[in-house]
Amino acid sequence: MEQNTQNYQGDNNQNIPPFGSQQPQMPLYNYHQENEKVMGIGDWILTFVVMMIPLVNIIMVFVWAFGAGNKNRSNWAKAVLIMWVVIVALYIGIIIIAAMAVGGMEELVNELEYM
């Protein structure tokens, strides 16, 4: 019985790297645009101060969400808009349930008055 003591280089003299070797990696492109800068603390404080001003805050959230500004602020504004939609939907649901409950209570009171 003959042992195969040959290093595994592949069949037919193909040059296959040994197991665990690194593959060539794609070059990383380092591009930097003004819109992709990380917002600093001062930028966030200014954002929150603007959000405290009534009516201006609603307009600015739309401007920040769909404008050509900073990507961090844009994503934050889009998240705020999504949360506003969810909250309004919950409020509408609560109002509908409360109206149905009040309507049901009114019928119950009317039935009890006639007894």
C-alpha positions, 0 to 999 in steps of 0.5 A, a space after each residue: 500500500 503506497 501512501 500519498 505524501 504529496 502536498 495537495 496542490 490539486 490535480 493535473 499540476 493545477 496551482 490551487 492555494 491550500 485550504 485557509 488561504 485568503 482570497 484576493 479582496 476587492 479594493 475598498 473605495 474611500 469616497 467622502 461626500 458632504 452628505 455622508 458626514 457624521 452629524 456632531 453634537 451641535 448639529 443634533 442640538 440645533 435639530 432638536 431646538 428646531 423641533 421645539 418650534 410649533 409648525 416649523 417642526 412639521 415643515 422641517 421634518 419633511 424638508 430634512 426627510 426628502 431634501 438633499 441634506 445630511 443622510 443622518 438627519 434624512 434617515 432620522 426625519 424619515 423615522 420620525 415621519 413613520 412614527 408619526 403615521 403609526 401614532 396617528 393610526 393608533 389615535 384614530 383606532 382609539 377614537 373609533 373604539 371609544 366612539 363605539 363604546 360610548 354609542 353602546 353605553 348610550 343604548 344601554 342607558 336608554 334601555 335602562 331608562 325605559 325599565 
